[in-house]
Amino acid sequence: MRPEKTSIVSDLSEKLRRSPFVLVTDYQRMKVGDFGELRNRLAPAGAEVHVVKNNFLKRAMTDSGFPHMSETLIGQTAVVTGENDVAPVAKIFKAFAAEFKIAALKIGFVDRTVLSTTELEMLADLPPREILQAQLLGLFLSPATRLVRLLNEPASALARLLKAKSEQEGASAQVAT
C-alpha cells in the first residue's frame, strides 16, 4: 500500500478507536449541499461525518478491533464518529434522513458492539440522556420518599386527631356559653 493510503487508513483507525460509536451510512443520492447540512447538524453534537473508500474503512476497522463487516460495506460509504453520546447523533441522523429522504444507515457500532438499523432508530427515539438520568433518579428516590411518608403518617394522624379534638372542644365550649 502506498504511504499516502497508509496514512489515510491510520488516521481513520485512530478516529474509530477514539469514538465511542461509529455509524456507517450510504450517501449515494446526497448532493454536496445536503452533505454540508448534515455536517452542520452533527457538529453541535460533537460528531463528524467523513466519506471513505470501502477498502480503507475495512482495513481501519480491522486495525481498530471492529468485527468483520465487509458484506455491508458496499456502495458509497460515509462514516459518522464522535466524542460524545450516540443517541443525540442518531436522533439528528434520523431527522435528517426523514427530511431529505436520503442517507440510509447501513450499520452502527456502540463500544464495538454491532447495532442494526432498527436498534439505531430505537436509540434515536430515546429521550435525551439528562431526562433518562432524572427518571432513573426518580425511580431510585421513590422508595425512600414512600418510606418517609410511611414513617410520618402515624405522627400526622395523631396531629389531625388532636386538632379535630381541640376544634370539637372549642365548638362545645362556644355552644355552652
C-alpha beads as a LAMMPS data file, in Angstrom:
LAMMPS data file: protein, C-alpha beads

177 atoms
176 bonds

1 atom types
1 bond types

-500.0 500.0 xlo xhi
-500.0 500.0 ylo yhi
-500.0 500.0 zlo zhi

Masses

1 110.0

Atoms # bond

1 1 1 0.000 0.000 0.000
2 1 1 1.307 3.448 -0.863
3 1 1 2.367 5.718 2.027
4 1 1 -0.456 8.247 1.477
5 1 1 -3.029 5.450 1.594
6 1 1 -1.408 4.019 4.714
7 1 1 -1.652 7.461 6.306
8 1 1 -5.358 7.728 5.454
9 1 1 -6.061 4.295 6.936
10 1 1 -4.088 5.053 10.118
11 1 1 -5.907 8.393 10.595
12 1 1 -9.251 6.670 10.112
13 1 1 -8.217 3.886 12.511
14 1 1 -7.382 6.478 15.155
15 1 1 -10.797 8.154 14.728
16 1 1 -12.518 4.795 15.061
17 1 1 -10.549 3.938 18.220
18 1 1 -11.324 7.276 19.909
19 1 1 -15.029 7.308 19.094
20 1 1 -17.490 5.537 21.420
21 1 1 -19.705 4.927 18.384
22 1 1 -19.430 4.523 14.629
23 1 1 -22.346 4.888 12.224
24 1 1 -21.873 3.681 8.652
25 1 1 -24.186 5.200 6.066
26 1 1 -24.865 5.141 2.357
27 1 1 -24.752 8.670 0.958
28 1 1 -25.435 7.728 -2.662
29 1 1 -28.060 10.352 -3.611
30 1 1 -26.734 13.172 -1.433
31 1 1 -25.733 16.451 -3.011
32 1 1 -22.798 18.489 -1.755
33 1 1 -25.159 20.983 -0.099
34 1 1 -27.043 18.199 1.687
35 1 1 -23.778 16.729 2.914
36 1 1 -22.753 20.145 4.250
37 1 1 -26.107 20.462 6.008
38 1 1 -25.593 17.057 7.663
39 1 1 -22.118 18.129 8.842
40 1 1 -23.561 21.364 10.276
41 1 1 -26.263 19.472 12.177
42 1 1 -23.836 16.905 13.582
43 1 1 -21.213 19.430 14.738
44 1 1 -23.106 20.659 17.868
45 1 1 -23.491 17.029 18.985
46 1 1 -19.716 16.551 18.749
47 1 1 -19.879 14.280 15.706
48 1 1 -18.271 14.378 12.269
49 1 1 -19.031 12.635 9.012
50 1 1 -16.360 11.508 6.544
51 1 1 -16.585 9.962 3.111
52 1 1 -14.290 6.947 2.912
53 1 1 -13.414 4.241 0.459
54 1 1 -14.773 0.881 1.499
55 1 1 -11.340 -0.762 1.311
56 1 1 -9.864 1.898 3.596
57 1 1 -12.740 1.510 6.054
58 1 1 -12.401 -2.295 6.076
59 1 1 -8.678 -2.022 6.884
60 1 1 -9.234 0.672 9.512
61 1 1 -11.979 -1.341 11.184
62 1 1 -9.775 -4.418 11.263
63 1 1 -6.906 -2.376 12.719
64 1 1 -9.237 -0.873 15.349
65 1 1 -10.682 -4.191 16.533
66 1 1 -14.143 -3.950 14.991
67 1 1 -15.985 -7.076 13.882
68 1 1 -15.603 -8.115 10.244
69 1 1 -18.489 -6.423 8.357
70 1 1 -17.297 -6.350 4.746
71 1 1 -20.665 -7.572 3.399
72 1 1 -22.327 -4.318 4.479
73 1 1 -19.546 -2.096 3.156
74 1 1 -20.685 -1.786 -0.439
75 1 1 -21.641 1.278 -2.446
76 1 1 -20.818 4.818 -1.418
77 1 1 -19.948 4.907 2.258
78 1 1 -19.654 7.667 4.824
79 1 1 -18.692 7.201 8.467
80 1 1 -20.045 9.195 11.408
81 1 1 -17.850 9.291 14.522
82 1 1 -17.875 11.462 17.609
83 1 1 -16.639 12.079 21.098
84 1 1 -19.956 12.092 22.973
85 1 1 -23.129 10.028 23.260
86 1 1 -24.603 8.240 20.238
87 1 1 -28.303 8.911 20.999
88 1 1 -28.346 12.620 20.005
89 1 1 -26.352 11.815 16.871
90 1 1 -28.770 9.025 15.931
91 1 1 -31.675 11.430 16.522
92 1 1 -30.093 14.075 14.252
93 1 1 -29.345 11.474 11.600
94 1 1 -32.882 10.054 11.706
95 1 1 -34.419 13.522 11.373
96 1 1 -32.059 14.376 8.521
97 1 1 -32.805 11.140 6.654
98 1 1 -36.554 11.677 7.045
99 1 1 -36.349 15.302 5.923
100 1 1 -34.136 14.746 2.889
101 1 1 -35.182 11.142 2.063
102 1 1 -31.505 10.173 1.714
103 1 1 -28.537 8.836 3.665
104 1 1 -29.711 5.416 4.817
105 1 1 -27.845 3.893 7.741
106 1 1 -26.127 0.634 6.895
107 1 1 -24.913 -0.393 10.325
108 1 1 -23.722 1.047 13.614
109 1 1 -21.338 0.201 16.406
110 1 1 -21.514 1.299 20.024
111 1 1 -18.462 0.291 22.046
112 1 1 -17.540 -2.160 19.264
113 1 1 -20.945 -3.892 19.528
114 1 1 -22.857 -4.184 16.266
115 1 1 -26.253 -2.463 16.155
116 1 1 -28.788 -2.934 13.378
117 1 1 -30.600 -0.021 11.779
118 1 1 -33.699 -0.890 13.836
119 1 1 -31.703 -0.692 17.064
120 1 1 -30.183 2.627 15.971
121 1 1 -33.662 4.001 15.288
122 1 1 -34.729 2.890 18.762
123 1 1 -31.733 4.797 20.154
124 1 1 -32.843 7.859 18.201
125 1 1 -36.298 7.660 19.780
126 1 1 -34.954 7.695 23.334
127 1 1 -35.269 10.905 25.348
128 1 1 -32.056 12.870 25.981
129 1 1 -29.573 11.452 28.481
130 1 1 -30.348 14.115 31.114
131 1 1 -34.054 13.200 31.105
132 1 1 -33.242 9.496 31.379
133 1 1 -30.921 10.218 34.306
134 1 1 -33.631 12.274 36.015
135 1 1 -36.162 9.475 35.504
136 1 1 -33.719 6.934 36.912
137 1 1 -33.018 9.149 39.913
138 1 1 -36.768 9.473 40.453
139 1 1 -37.071 5.684 40.461
140 1 1 -34.246 5.387 42.983
141 1 1 -35.750 8.054 45.258
142 1 1 -39.311 6.735 45.053
143 1 1 -38.905 4.008 47.718
144 1 1 -37.155 6.449 50.076
145 1 1 -39.954 9.000 49.598
146 1 1 -42.591 6.360 50.328
147 1 1 -40.681 5.262 53.431
148 1 1 -40.547 8.827 54.768
149 1 1 -44.284 9.229 54.161
150 1 1 -44.972 5.921 55.893
151 1 1 -42.873 6.894 58.901
152 1 1 -44.522 10.333 59.125
153 1 1 -48.083 9.017 58.793
154 1 1 -48.630 7.979 62.462
155 1 1 -47.454 11.388 63.693
156 1 1 -49.600 13.159 61.056
157 1 1 -52.623 11.066 62.012
158 1 1 -52.084 11.916 65.693
159 1 1 -51.759 15.625 64.850
160 1 1 -55.010 15.547 62.831
161 1 1 -56.780 13.716 65.663
162 1 1 -55.612 16.253 68.261
163 1 1 -56.624 19.154 66.022
164 1 1 -60.074 17.668 65.443
165 1 1 -60.467 17.041 69.200
166 1 1 -59.457 20.619 70.028
167 1 1 -61.846 22.008 67.406
168 1 1 -64.613 19.828 68.770
169 1 1 -63.924 21.009 72.348
170 1 1 -63.788 24.616 71.136
171 1 1 -67.162 24.204 69.408
172 1 1 -68.653 22.574 72.543
173 1 1 -67.354 25.392 74.766
174 1 1 -68.807 28.012 72.400
175 1 1 -72.258 26.336 72.428
176 1 1 -72.199 26.141 76.258
177 1 1 -71.730 29.872 76.628

Bonds

1 1 1 2
2 1 2 3
3 1 3 4
4 1 4 5
5 1 5 6
6 1 6 7
7 1 7 8
8 1 8 9
9 1 9 10
10 1 10 11
11 1 11 12
12 1 12 13
13 1 13 14
14 1 14 15
15 1 15 16
16 1 16 17
17 1 17 18
18 1 18 19
19 1 19 20
20 1 20 21
21 1 21 22
22 1 22 23
23 1 23 24
24 1 24 25
25 1 25 26
26 1 26 27
27 1 27 28
28 1 28 29
29 1 29 30
30 1 30 31
31 1 31 32
32 1 32 33
33 1 33 34
34 1 34 35
35 1 35 36
36 1 36 37
37 1 37 38
38 1 38 39
39 1 39 40
40 1 40 41
41 1 41 42
42 1 42 43
43 1 43 44
44 1 44 45
45 1 45 46
46 1 46 47
47 1 47 48
48 1 48 49
49 1 49 50
50 1 50 51
51 1 51 52
52 1 52 53
53 1 53 54
54 1 54 55
55 1 55 56
56 1 56 57
57 1 57 58
58 1 58 59
59 1 59 60
60 1 60 61
61 1 61 62
62 1 62 63
63 1 63 64
64 1 64 65
65 1 65 66
66 1 66 67
67 1 67 68
68 1 68 69
69 1 69 70
70 1 70 71
71 1 71 72
72 1 72 73
73 1 73 74
74 1 74 75
75 1 75 76
76 1 76 77
77 1 77 78
78 1 78 79
79 1 79 80
80 1 80 81
81 1 81 82
82 1 82 83
83 1 83 84
84 1 84 85
85 1 85 86
86 1 86 87
87 1 87 88
88 1 88 89
89 1 89 90
90 1 90 91
91 1 91 92
92 1 92 93
93 1 93 94
94 1 94 95
95 1 95 96
96 1 96 97
97 1 97 98
98 1 98 99
99 1 99 100
100 1 100 101
101 1 101 102
102 1 102 103
103 1 103 104
104 1 104 105
105 1 105 106
106 1 106 107
107 1 107 108
108 1 108 109
109 1 109 110
110 1 110 111
111 1 111 112
112 1 112 113
113 1 113 114
114 1 114 115
115 1 115 116
116 1 116 117
117 1 117 118
118 1 118 119
119 1 119 120
120 1 120 121
121 1 121 122
122 1 122 123
123 1 123 124
124 1 124 125
125 1 125 126
126 1 126 127
127 1 127 128
128 1 128 129
129 1 129 130
130 1 130 131
131 1 131 132
132 1 132 133
133 1 133 134
134 1 134 135
135 1 135 136
136 1 136 137
137 1 137 138
138 1 138 139
139 1 139 140
140 1 140 141
141 1 141 142
142 1 142 143
143 1 143 144
144 1 144 145
145 1 145 146
146 1 146 147
147 1 147 148
148 1 148 149
149 1 149 150
150 1 150 151
151 1 151 152
152 1 152 153
153 1 153 154
154 1 154 155
155 1 155 156
156 1 156 157
157 1 157 158
158 1 158 159
159 1 159 160
160 1 160 161
161 1 161 162
162 1 162 163
163 1 163 164
164 1 164 165
165 1 165 166
166 1 166 167
167 1 167 168
168 1 168 169
169 1 169 170
170 1 170 171
171 1 171 172
172 1 172 173
173 1 173 174
174 1 174 175
175 1 175 176
176 1 176 177
